[in-house]
Amino acid sequence: MTPRLTRLDPDALHATPGYHHVTVVEAGRTAHLAGQCPLDPQGDLVGPGSLDAQTDQVVANALIALAAVGAGPDDVVRAVIYVRSDERADLSATWARLMDSALAPAFTGAATLLGVAQLGFAGQLVEVDLTAALPDGD
């Protein structure tokens, strides 16, 4: 946790499986990443039919996008994870894979995990939307 971020869980709210109910950004700039999709640099879908392979590609893409603005997973203040499924097991497996990845610190702030009926690309099973706090610019 960086000094400009405070993450907390009010006592009157339920315990969480790794994220915090509230993330406060003291000051500074923010970066709003577009939803990171399981596409390779050529724009081709990675891992058709494989939630694990697609999740891994989304992680790789998110790390690249964060690095492009001088941020890392610890700087993420809001995450929304979309999984094309109505099966709790798929959502739980995706959460577990994300929490075992290099992007895991991104999900310790305010995070939402959703099962959805459809995503933007044919065959797409997962997408991650991130907001990061950036250091003040000079």
DSSP file with accessible surface (Angstrom, degrees, kcal/mol):
  #  RESIDUE AA STRUCTURE BP1 BP2  ACC     N-H-->O    O-->H-N    N-H-->O    O-->H-N    TCO  KAPPA ALPHA  PHI   PSI    X-CA   Y-CA   Z-CA
    1    1 A M              0   0  132      0, 0.0    74,-0.1     0, 0.0    73,-0.0   0.000 360.0 360.0 360.0 132.5    0.0    0.0    0.0
    2    2 A T    >   -     0   0   30     72,-0.4     3,-2.1     1,-0.1     0, 0.0  -0.568 360.0-111.6 -89.4 156.9    1.4    3.4   -0.9
    3    3 A P  T 3  S+     0   0  130      0, 0.0    -1,-0.1     0, 0.0    23,-0.0   0.791 116.5  58.2 -59.3 -25.9    1.1    6.4    1.4
    4    4 A R  T 3  S+     0   0   53     21,-0.1    22,-3.1    22,-0.1     2,-0.4   0.556 101.3  67.2 -82.6  -4.5   -1.4    8.1   -0.9
    5    5 A L  E <   -A   25   0A   4     -3,-2.1     2,-0.4    20,-0.2    20,-0.2  -0.948  58.7-172.9-118.0 136.5   -3.8    5.2   -0.7
    6    6 A T  E     -A   24   0A  58     18,-2.3    18,-3.2    -2,-0.4     2,-0.4  -0.998   5.0-168.7-125.7 126.9   -5.8    4.0    2.3
    7    7 A R  E     +A   23   0A  21     -2,-0.4     2,-0.3    16,-0.2    16,-0.2  -0.959  17.1 164.6-115.2 134.7   -7.8    0.8    2.1
    8    8 A L  E     -A   22   0A  71     14,-2.5    14,-2.1    -2,-0.4    13,-0.3  -0.967  33.2-145.8-148.8 161.9  -10.2   -0.1    4.8
    9    9 A D        -     0   0   59     -2,-0.3    -2,-0.0    12,-0.2     6,-0.0  -0.959  29.4-129.4-128.4 109.5  -13.1   -2.3    5.9
   10   10 A P    >   -     0   0   48      0, 0.0     3,-2.1     0, 0.0    11,-0.0  -0.323  19.8-124.8 -58.2 139.2  -15.8   -0.7    8.1
   11   11 A D  T 3  S+     0   0  170      1,-0.3     4,-0.0     4,-0.0     0, 0.0   0.792 108.0  60.3 -56.9 -30.1  -16.4   -2.9   11.1
   12   12 A A  T 3  S+     0   0  105      2,-0.1    -1,-0.3     0, 0.0     2,-0.3   0.511  94.4  79.9 -81.1  -2.7  -20.2   -3.0   10.4
   13   13 A L  S <  S-     0   0   88     -3,-2.1     3,-0.1     1,-0.1     8,-0.0  -0.708  89.9 -92.0-103.7 159.8  -19.6   -4.6    6.9
   14   14 A H        -     0   0  113     -2,-0.3    -1,-0.1     1,-0.1     2,-0.1  -0.175  45.1 -97.1 -64.7 155.0  -18.9   -8.3    6.1
   15   15 A A        -     0   0   95      1,-0.1    -1,-0.1    -4,-0.0     5,-0.1  -0.382  42.3-138.1 -67.3 152.4  -15.4   -9.7    5.8
   16   16 A T        -     0   0   32      3,-0.2     2,-1.1    -3,-0.1    -1,-0.1  -0.806  15.5-117.8-116.0 158.4  -14.1  -10.0    2.3
   17   17 A P  S    S-     0   0   91      0, 0.0     3,-0.1     0, 0.0    -2,-0.0  -0.343  91.6 -43.6 -89.4  52.6  -12.1  -12.6    0.4
   18   18 A G  S    S+     0   0   36     -2,-1.1     2,-0.2     1,-0.4    -3,-0.0   0.196 116.0  89.7 116.2 -19.3   -9.1  -10.4   -0.2
   19   19 A Y        -     0   0   50     92,-0.1    -1,-0.4     2,-0.0     2,-0.3  -0.541  67.9-122.5-102.4 173.7  -10.4   -7.1   -1.3
   20   20 A H        -     0   0   51     89,-1.2    91,-0.3    88,-0.3   -11,-0.2  -0.901  10.7-133.8-114.4 149.9  -11.3   -4.0    0.8
   21   21 A H  S    S+     0   0   46     -2,-0.3     2,-0.4   -13,-0.3   -12,-0.2   0.828  90.3  31.1 -68.1 -33.3  -14.7   -2.3    0.9
   22   22 A V  E     -A    8   0A  54    -14,-2.1   -14,-2.5    88,-0.1     2,-0.4  -0.990  57.2-174.2-134.2 135.7  -13.2    1.2    0.6
   23   23 A T  E     -A    7   0A  27     -2,-0.4     2,-0.5   -16,-0.2   -16,-0.2  -0.997  12.4-162.0-126.3 125.6  -10.1    2.7   -1.1
   24   24 A V  E     -A    6   0A  58    -18,-3.2   -18,-2.3    -2,-0.4     2,-0.6  -0.923   5.9-155.9-109.3 129.7   -9.3    6.3   -0.5
   25   25 A V  E     -A    5   0A  50     -2,-0.5   -20,-0.2   -20,-0.2     3,-0.1  -0.928   5.3-157.1-102.9 118.8   -6.9    8.2   -2.8
   26   26 A E        -     0   0  117    -22,-3.1     2,-0.3    -2,-0.6    -1,-0.1   0.895  62.1 -42.2 -65.1 -44.6   -5.4   11.2   -1.0
   27   27 A A  S    S+     0   0   59    -23,-0.3     2,-0.2     2,-0.1    -1,-0.2  -0.969  85.9  74.0-171.5 168.3   -4.6   13.2   -4.1
   28   28 A G  S    S-     0   0   39     -2,-0.3     2,-0.2    -3,-0.1   108,-0.1  -0.693  71.8 -39.5 119.5-165.9   -3.1   13.0   -7.5
   29   29 A R  E     -B  134   0B 122    105,-1.0   105,-3.4    -2,-0.2     2,-0.3  -0.585  45.3-147.4 -99.7 160.3   -3.9   11.8  -11.0
   30   30 A T  E     -B  133   0B  68    103,-0.3     2,-0.5    -2,-0.2   103,-0.2  -0.943   2.8-148.7-127.9 152.3   -5.8    8.7  -12.0
   31   31 A A  E     -B  132   0B  13    101,-2.8   101,-2.8    -2,-0.3     2,-0.7  -0.986   7.6-158.5-117.5 128.8   -5.5    6.4  -15.0
   32   32 A H  E     -B  131   0B 134     -2,-0.5     2,-0.3    99,-0.2    99,-0.2  -0.925  14.3-153.6-108.9 106.3   -8.7    4.7  -16.3
   33   33 A L        -     0   0   18     97,-2.5    97,-0.4    -2,-0.7     3,-0.1  -0.588  17.6-117.2 -80.2 141.0   -7.7    1.7  -18.3
   34   34 A A        -     0   0   74     -2,-0.3    96,-0.3     1,-0.2    94,-0.1  -0.325  55.8 -72.5 -63.5 156.7  -10.0    0.4  -21.0
   35   35 A G        -     0   0   22     94,-0.1     2,-0.5     1,-0.1    94,-0.3  -0.358  53.4-129.3 -54.2 125.0  -11.3   -3.1  -20.3
   36   36 A Q  B     -C  128   0B  32     92,-3.6    92,-1.6    -3,-0.1    -1,-0.1  -0.735  29.0-164.1 -86.2 124.2   -8.4   -5.4  -20.8
   37   37 A C        -     0   0   18     -2,-0.5     2,-2.0    90,-0.2    90,-0.1  -0.625  33.0-101.8-107.0 163.0   -9.3   -8.3  -23.1
   38   38 A P  S    S+     0   0    0      0, 0.0     8,-2.9     0, 0.0     2,-0.4  -0.324  75.4 129.8 -83.2  58.7   -7.7  -11.7  -23.9
   39   39 A L  B     -F   45   0C  29     -2,-2.0     6,-0.2     6,-0.2    -2,-0.1  -0.906  52.6-132.9-113.9 144.0   -6.2  -10.5  -27.2
   40   40 A D    >   -     0   0   41      4,-2.7     3,-2.5    -2,-0.4    -3,-0.0  -0.250  44.2 -85.5 -82.7 177.0   -2.6  -10.8  -28.3
   41   41 A P  T 3  S+     0   0  122      0, 0.0    -1,-0.1     0, 0.0    -2,-0.0   0.747 130.7  55.6 -59.5 -21.3   -0.7   -7.9  -29.9
   42   42 A Q  T 3  S-     0   0  140      2,-0.1    -3,-0.0     1,-0.0    -2,-0.0   0.465 121.2-107.8 -86.5  -3.2   -2.1   -8.8  -33.3
   43   43 A G  S <  S+     0   0   42     -3,-2.5     2,-0.3     1,-0.3    -4,-0.0   0.615  72.8 140.7  87.5  13.7   -5.7   -8.5  -31.9
   44   44 A D        -     0   0   96      1,-0.1    -4,-2.7    -4,-0.0    -1,-0.3  -0.703  58.9-106.6 -92.1 141.5   -6.3  -12.2  -32.0
   45   45 A L  B     -F   39   0C  46     -2,-0.3     2,-0.4    -6,-0.2    -6,-0.2  -0.416  33.4-142.9 -63.9 132.9   -8.3  -14.0  -29.2
   46   46 A V  S    S+     0   0   36     -8,-2.9     4,-0.1     1,-0.2    11,-0.1  -0.798  71.4   5.6 -97.9 138.7   -6.0  -16.1  -27.0
   47   47 A G  S >  S-     0   0   20     -2,-0.4     3,-2.8     1,-0.1     7,-0.3   0.911  75.5-147.9  62.3  52.5   -7.1  -19.4  -25.6
   48   48 A P  T 3  S+     0   0  104      0, 0.0    -1,-0.1     0, 0.0    76,-0.1  -0.260  84.5   6.1 -52.0 127.7  -10.5  -19.9  -27.2
   49   49 A G  T 3  S+     0   0   73     74,-0.5     2,-0.7     1,-0.1    -2,-0.1   0.369 106.4 109.6  80.5  -3.9  -12.7  -21.8  -24.7
   50   50 A S    <>  -     0   0   46     -3,-2.8     4,-2.3     1,-0.2     5,-0.2  -0.877  44.6-173.6-112.3 107.3  -10.1  -21.6  -21.9
   51   51 A L  H  > S+     0   0   27     -2,-0.7     4,-2.6     1,-0.2     5,-0.2   0.898  89.2  52.6 -62.1 -38.3  -10.9  -19.3  -19.0
   52   52 A D  H  > S+     0   0   74      2,-0.2     4,-2.4     1,-0.2    -1,-0.2   0.946 110.6  45.1 -63.6 -49.9   -7.4  -19.9  -17.6
   53   53 A A  H  > S+     0   0   31      1,-0.2     4,-1.9     2,-0.2    -1,-0.2   0.908 115.3  48.0 -62.8 -40.6   -5.6  -19.0  -20.8
   54   54 A Q  H  X S+     0   0    0     -4,-2.3     4,-2.4    -7,-0.3    -1,-0.2   0.906 110.2  51.6 -68.8 -38.5   -7.8  -15.9  -21.3
   55   55 A T  H  X S+     0   0    0     -4,-2.6     4,-2.4    -5,-0.2    -2,-0.2   0.928 108.7  51.9 -62.5 -42.9   -7.3  -14.8  -17.7
   56   56 A D  H  X S+     0   0   70     -4,-2.4     4,-2.3     1,-0.2    -1,-0.2   0.897 110.2  48.4 -61.6 -38.8   -3.5  -15.1  -18.1
   57   57 A Q  H  X S+     0   0   40     -4,-1.9     4,-2.8     2,-0.2    -1,-0.2   0.905 109.4  52.3 -69.2 -39.7   -3.6  -12.9  -21.3
   58   58 A V  H  X S+     0   0    0     -4,-2.4     4,-2.7     2,-0.2    -2,-0.2   0.920 109.6  50.3 -61.2 -42.0   -5.8  -10.3  -19.6
   59   59 A V  H  X S+     0   0   11     -4,-2.4     4,-2.5     2,-0.2    -2,-0.2   0.952 111.2  48.2 -59.9 -49.2   -3.3  -10.2  -16.7
   60   60 A A  H  X S+     0   0   41     -4,-2.3     4,-1.9     1,-0.2    -2,-0.2   0.927 113.7  46.9 -58.9 -44.8   -0.4   -9.7  -19.2
   61   61 A N  H  X S+     0   0   28     -4,-2.8     4,-2.5     1,-0.2    -1,-0.2   0.904 111.2  51.1 -65.6 -40.9   -2.2   -7.0  -21.0
   62   62 A A  H  X S+     0   0    0     -4,-2.7     4,-2.8     1,-0.2     5,-0.2   0.905 108.2  52.0 -63.9 -41.3   -3.2   -5.2  -17.8
   63   63 A L  H  X S+     0   0   54     -4,-2.5     4,-2.3     2,-0.2    -1,-0.2   0.904 110.9  48.4 -62.5 -39.3    0.4   -5.2  -16.6
   64   64 A I  H  X S+     0   0  119     -4,-1.9     4,-1.9    -5,-0.2    -2,-0.2   0.932 112.3  48.2 -64.9 -45.5    1.5   -3.6  -19.9
   65   65 A A  H  X S+     0   0   26     -4,-2.5     4,-0.6     1,-0.2    -2,-0.2   0.914 112.8  48.1 -63.7 -42.9   -1.2   -1.0  -19.8
   66   66 A L  H ><>S+     0   0    1     -4,-2.8     5,-2.6     1,-0.2     3,-1.4   0.934 110.4  51.4 -61.9 -46.4   -0.3   -0.1  -16.1
   67   67 A A  H ><5S+     0   0   67     -4,-2.3     3,-1.9     1,-0.3    -1,-0.2   0.849  99.0  66.2 -60.5 -32.7    3.4    0.1  -16.9
   68   68 A A  H 3<5S+     0   0   84     -4,-1.9    -1,-0.3     1,-0.3    -2,-0.2   0.743 108.0  39.6 -63.3 -21.7    2.7    2.5  -19.8
   69   69 A V  T <<5S-     0   0   62     -3,-1.4    -1,-0.3    -4,-0.6    -2,-0.2   0.144 123.1-101.6-112.0  16.3    1.5    5.1  -17.3
   70   70 A G  T < 5S+     0   0   61     -3,-1.9     2,-0.2     1,-0.3    -3,-0.2   0.773  84.5 119.8  73.6  25.9    4.1    4.4  -14.7
   71   71 A A      < -     0   0   13     -5,-2.6    -1,-0.3    -6,-0.1    -2,-0.1  -0.730  41.7-165.2-118.5 168.0    1.8    2.4  -12.5
   72   72 A G    >   -     0   0   19     -2,-0.2     3,-2.0    -3,-0.1     4,-0.4  -0.822  47.0 -79.1-139.5-179.1    1.7   -1.1  -11.2
   73   73 A P  G >  S+     0   0   24      0, 0.0     3,-1.4     0, 0.0    30,-0.1   0.833 124.3  61.5 -56.2 -33.2   -0.8   -3.5   -9.5
   74   74 A D  G 3  S+     0   0   81      1,-0.3   -72,-0.4    33,-0.1    29,-0.0   0.687  98.7  58.6 -67.5 -17.7   -0.3   -1.8   -6.1
   75   75 A D  G <  S+     0   0   23     -3,-2.0    58,-3.0   -74,-0.1     2,-0.3   0.521  78.2 111.3 -89.2  -7.4   -1.5    1.5   -7.6
   76   76 A V  E <   +D  132   0B   0     -3,-1.4    56,-0.3    -4,-0.4    32,-0.1  -0.516  36.8 174.9 -72.7 131.8   -4.9    0.1   -8.7
   77   77 A V  E     +     0   0B  15     54,-3.1    33,-1.1     1,-0.3     2,-0.3   0.539  66.9  28.7-112.2 -13.0   -7.8    1.6   -6.6
   78   78 A R  E     -De 131 110B  96     53,-1.5    53,-2.3    31,-0.1     2,-0.4  -0.971  61.2-179.7-152.1 132.1  -10.8    0.0   -8.4
   79   79 A A  E     -De 130 111B   0     31,-2.0    33,-2.1    -2,-0.3     2,-0.4  -1.000   7.7-171.3-134.6 136.9  -11.2   -3.2  -10.4
   80   80 A V  E     -De 129 112B  17     49,-2.4    49,-2.9    -2,-0.4     2,-0.5  -0.999  10.3-163.4-126.1 125.7  -14.2   -4.7  -12.1
   81   81 A I  E     -De 128 113B   0     31,-3.1    33,-3.2    -2,-0.4     2,-0.5  -0.947   1.4-163.5-113.2 124.8  -13.8   -8.3  -13.4
   82   82 A Y  E     -De 127 114B  59     45,-3.1    45,-1.9    -2,-0.5     2,-0.4  -0.936   6.2-175.5-110.6 128.7  -16.3   -9.6  -16.0
   83   83 A V  E     -De 126 115B   0     31,-2.8    33,-2.8    -2,-0.5     2,-2.0  -0.990  27.9-131.3-124.6 127.7  -16.6  -13.4  -16.6
   84   84 A R  E    S+ e   0 116B  96     41,-2.8     2,-0.3    -2,-0.4    33,-0.2  -0.539  75.4  83.8 -79.0  82.7  -18.9  -14.7  -19.3
   85   85 A S        -     0   0   17     -2,-2.0    -2,-0.2    31,-0.5    33,-0.1  -0.937  62.7-149.2-171.8 153.1  -20.6  -17.3  -17.2
   86   86 A D  S    S+     0   0  144     -2,-0.3     2,-0.6    29,-0.1    29,-0.1   0.185  71.4 107.2-112.1  15.0  -23.5  -17.7  -14.7
   87   87 A E    >>  -     0   0  110      1,-0.2     4,-1.7     2,-0.0     3,-0.7  -0.819  62.9-149.8 -96.0 121.7  -21.6  -20.5  -12.9
   88   88 A R  H 3> S+     0   0  204     -2,-0.6     4,-3.0     1,-0.2     5,-0.2   0.865  97.8  61.3 -56.5 -35.9  -20.3  -19.5   -9.5
   89   89 A A  H 3> S+     0   0   71      1,-0.2     4,-2.4     2,-0.2    -1,-0.2   0.885 103.5  49.3 -61.1 -37.8  -17.4  -22.0  -10.0
   90   90 A D  H <> S+     0   0   63     -3,-0.7     4,-2.2     2,-0.2    -1,-0.2   0.914 112.6  47.0 -67.8 -41.7  -16.2  -20.1  -13.1
   91   91 A L  H  X S+     0   0   30     -4,-1.7     4,-2.6     2,-0.2    -2,-0.2   0.938 114.2  47.3 -65.0 -44.0  -16.3  -16.8  -11.2
   92   92 A S  H  X S+     0   0   64     -4,-3.0     4,-2.7     1,-0.2    -2,-0.2   0.897 111.6  50.5 -64.1 -41.1  -14.5  -18.3   -8.2
   93   93 A A  H  X S+     0   0   47     -4,-2.4     4,-2.4    -5,-0.2    -1,-0.2   0.896 111.0  49.0 -65.0 -39.4  -11.8  -19.9  -10.4
   94   94 A T  H  X S+     0   0    0     -4,-2.2     4,-2.6     2,-0.2     5,-0.2   0.937 111.3  49.3 -65.7 -44.6  -11.2  -16.7  -12.2
   95   95 A W  H  X S+     0   0   37     -4,-2.6     4,-2.6     1,-0.2    -2,-0.2   0.941 112.0  48.9 -58.6 -46.3  -10.9  -14.8   -8.9
   96   96 A A  H  X S+     0   0   47     -4,-2.7     4,-1.0     1,-0.2    -1,-0.2   0.909 111.4  49.0 -62.3 -42.2   -8.4  -17.4   -7.6
   97   97 A R  H  < S+     0   0   85     -4,-2.4     3,-0.4     1,-0.2    -1,-0.2   0.911 112.2  48.4 -65.8 -41.5   -6.3  -17.3  -10.8
   98   98 A L  H >< S+     0   0    0     -4,-2.6     3,-1.5     1,-0.2     6,-0.2   0.913 109.7  52.2 -62.7 -40.8   -6.2  -13.5  -10.6
   99   99 A M  H 3< S+     0   0   52     -4,-2.6    -1,-0.2     1,-0.3    -2,-0.2   0.676 109.6  50.6 -71.9 -14.8   -5.2  -13.6   -7.0
  100  100 A D  T 3< S+     0   0  144     -4,-1.0    -1,-0.3    -3,-0.4    -2,-0.2   0.336 100.5  87.7 -97.2   3.9   -2.4  -16.0   -7.9
  101  101 A S  S X  S-     0   0   27     -3,-1.5     3,-1.6    -4,-0.2    -3,-0.0  -0.467  94.2-103.0-100.0 173.3   -1.1  -13.8  -10.6
  102  102 A A  T 3  S+     0   0   73      1,-0.3    -1,-0.1    -2,-0.1    -4,-0.1   0.697 121.4  60.4 -66.1 -16.3    1.4  -10.9  -10.8
  103  103 A L  T >  S+     0   0    0      1,-0.2     3,-2.5    -5,-0.2     4,-0.4   0.507  71.7 109.8 -88.5  -2.8   -1.7   -8.6  -10.9
  104  104 A A  G X   +     0   0   16     -3,-1.6     3,-2.2     1,-0.3    -1,-0.2   0.804  67.3  61.4 -47.9 -43.3   -3.1   -9.8   -7.6
  105  105 A P  G >  S+     0   0   39      0, 0.0     3,-1.5     0, 0.0     4,-0.3   0.797  92.4  69.2 -59.1 -21.7   -2.4   -6.5   -5.6
  106  106 A A  G <  S+     0   0    0     -3,-2.5     3,-0.4     1,-0.3    -2,-0.2   0.726  96.9  52.6 -65.4 -20.4   -4.8   -4.8   -8.1
  107  107 A F  G <  S+     0   0    0     -3,-2.2    -1,-0.3    -4,-0.4    -3,-0.1   0.288  86.1  81.3-102.3  10.2   -7.7   -6.7   -6.5
  108  108 A T  S <  S+     0   0   37     -3,-1.5   -88,-0.3   -89,-0.2    -1,-0.2   0.589  88.2  61.0 -90.7 -11.1   -7.0   -5.8   -2.9
  109  109 A G  S    S-     0   0    0     -3,-0.4   -89,-1.2    -4,-0.3     2,-0.3   0.065 119.2 -31.7 -86.9-151.9   -8.7   -2.4   -3.2
  110  110 A A  E    S+e   78   0B  17    -33,-1.1   -31,-2.0   -91,-0.2     2,-0.3  -0.518  78.5 171.8 -67.9 123.2  -12.3   -1.9   -4.2
  111  111 A A  E     -e   79   0B  13    -91,-0.3     2,-0.4    -2,-0.3   -31,-0.2  -0.992  23.1-166.0-140.9 145.9  -13.2   -4.8   -6.5
  112  112 A T  E     -e   80   0B  47    -33,-2.1   -31,-3.1    -2,-0.3     2,-0.5  -0.999   5.6-160.6-132.2 135.1  -16.3   -6.2   -8.2
  113  113 A L  E     -e   81   0B  53     -2,-0.4     2,-0.4   -33,-0.2   -31,-0.2  -0.975  17.5-176.9-117.5 122.7  -16.6   -9.6   -9.8
  114  114 A L  E     -e   82   0B  68    -33,-3.2   -31,-2.8    -2,-0.5     2,-0.5  -0.958  24.7-144.5-125.6 139.9  -19.5  -10.1  -12.3
  115  115 A G  E     -e   83   0B  40     -2,-0.4     2,-0.3   -33,-0.2   -31,-0.2  -0.875  32.0-175.4 -94.0 130.4  -20.9  -12.9  -14.3
  116  116 A V  E     -e   84   0B  40    -33,-2.8   -31,-0.5    -2,-0.5     3,-0.1  -0.875  34.0-131.0-128.8 162.0  -22.2  -11.6  -17.6
  117  117 A A  S    S+     0   0   88     -2,-0.3     2,-0.3     1,-0.2    -1,-0.1   0.793  87.1   6.2 -81.6 -29.3  -24.0  -13.0  -20.6
  118  118 A Q        -     0   0  109    -33,-0.1     2,-0.2   -35,-0.1    -1,-0.2  -0.995  56.5-158.2-156.5 146.6  -21.7  -11.6  -23.3
  119  119 A L        -     0   0   22     -2,-0.3     5,-0.1     5,-0.3     4,-0.1  -0.743  41.1 -94.2-120.7 174.4  -18.5   -9.7  -23.8
  120  120 A G  S    S+     0   0   72     -2,-0.2     2,-0.4     2,-0.1   -83,-0.0   0.760  99.6  57.1 -65.9 -33.1  -17.3   -7.6  -26.8
  121  121 A F  S >  S-     0   0   94      1,-0.1     3,-2.3     0, 0.0    -2,-0.3  -0.812  94.1 -99.3-105.0 144.3  -15.3  -10.1  -28.8
  122  122 A A  T 3  S+     0   0   90     -2,-0.4     3,-0.1     1,-0.3   -77,-0.1  -0.334 110.8  10.7 -57.2 127.6  -16.5  -13.4  -30.2
  123  123 A G  T 3  S+     0   0   33      1,-0.3   -74,-0.5    -4,-0.1    -1,-0.3   0.404  90.0 147.3  83.5  -2.5  -15.3  -16.2  -27.8
  124  124 A Q    <   +     0   0    1     -3,-2.3    -5,-0.3    -5,-0.1    -1,-0.3  -0.495  19.8 174.1 -71.4 131.7  -14.2  -13.8  -25.1
  125  125 A L        +     0   0   33     -2,-0.2   -41,-2.8     1,-0.2     2,-0.3   0.576  59.4  28.0-112.0 -17.8  -14.7  -15.2  -21.6
  126  126 A V  E     + D   0  83B   0    -43,-0.2     2,-0.3   -42,-0.0    -1,-0.2  -0.997  50.8 175.5-149.6 149.7  -13.1  -12.6  -19.3
  127  127 A E  E     - D   0  82B  38    -45,-1.9   -45,-3.1    -2,-0.3     2,-0.4  -0.975  13.6-153.9-151.3 145.4  -12.3   -8.8  -19.2
  128  128 A V  E     -CD  36  81B   0    -92,-1.6   -92,-3.6    -2,-0.3     2,-0.5  -0.990   2.7-163.1-128.5 129.7  -10.8   -6.7  -16.4
  129  129 A D  E     - D   0  80B  52    -49,-2.9   -49,-2.4    -2,-0.4     2,-0.4  -0.948  17.6-173.4-112.3 123.8  -11.4   -2.9  -16.0
  130  130 A L  E     - D   0  79B   0     -2,-0.5   -97,-2.5   -97,-0.4     2,-0.4  -0.935  20.4-165.3-125.8 146.3   -8.9   -1.1  -13.8
  131  131 A T  E     -BD  32  78B  24    -53,-2.3   -54,-3.1    -2,-0.4   -53,-1.5  -0.998  19.2-167.8-124.0 130.6   -8.5    2.4  -12.3
  132  132 A A  E     -BD  31  76B   0   -101,-2.8  -101,-2.8    -2,-0.4     2,-0.4  -0.923  20.7-129.3-123.1 144.6   -5.1    3.4  -10.9
  133  133 A A  E     -B   30   0B   1    -58,-3.0  -103,-0.3    -2,-0.4  -105,-0.1  -0.775  29.9-159.1 -86.0 131.7   -3.8    6.2   -8.8
  134  134 A L  E     -B   29   0B   9   -105,-3.4  -105,-1.0    -2,-0.4     3,-0.1  -0.819  23.9 -97.5-111.4 154.6   -0.8    7.9  -10.3
  135  135 A P        -     0   0   67      0, 0.0  -106,-0.1     0, 0.0  -107,-0.1  -0.287  55.2 -86.8 -62.6 152.5    1.9   10.1   -8.7
  136  136 A D        -     0   0  107   -108,-0.1     2,-0.1     1,-0.1  -108,-0.0  -0.356  48.0-122.8 -58.7 136.8    1.4   13.8   -9.0
  137  137 A G              0   0   50     -3,-0.1    -1,-0.1     1,-0.1  -109,-0.0  -0.447 360.0 360.0 -79.6 157.3    2.9   15.1  -12.3
  138  138 A D              0   0  216     -2,-0.1    -1,-0.1     0, 0.0     0, 0.0  -0.694 360.0 360.0 -96.2 360.0    5.5   17.8  -12.3
